[in-house]
Amino acid sequence: MIKSLRLKRNGDFDKVFKNGKKVYSKSLLFIYLKEKSLKIGYSVSKKHGKAVVRNRVKRLLRAAMRENVSLIKGSYYIVILPKVSEDYSFSAFKEEIKRVLEREKI
């Protein structure tokens, strides 16, 4: 189910980065933009480490979002960026995503 919700196109990422609303949390940055359909993308920079670490962070974010996708009530393009940290945990990402979605009423 969540695979069909992926934000993939470069132009879509650019549109969200340029026009989206930013929401900061302790370990994540959410950028979202009202659109016709729900799409979720993840951006993990090279500051986080080598490819193995970046891919692990993206896997954790996708799994945490999968648990909370039912909280999203509208149609948005959402980009999630993690903040650089020593260790990344699924439970922390899951709680942060839940908190942001409930607080912002996305």
Steps between C-alpha positions, in 0.01 A plus 500: 500500500764753600710424192239666282523813718866570417604844387757423230528774239770764539259772395257401774777517762602842368140624516466387864837649600416832334133546601442265794437579864779391737435336835790431735515231764779366719643258244310573176412776258165464321427702187149465363296649220128462427455296178251278316637172637701374796868442426782462752873543430813471711821695461812390689816698424859382495551672837336192655774267386574252226238334282439214743408740780288722275307202367440373854367840605263503201380147584430605859314812385288303252412240766411771754286682244326175406381474861364858499371551145141449618528827701533705180160643416564701184686481171852631532847464361716440807879494518663377820860589583672355808739710703857371537538279806733242651236229496163469328217300653173379357304580816629859512410558134159343553419725798630814328294434187188434706552817703552719193200357312271553799633848580482633143172326410649384170 
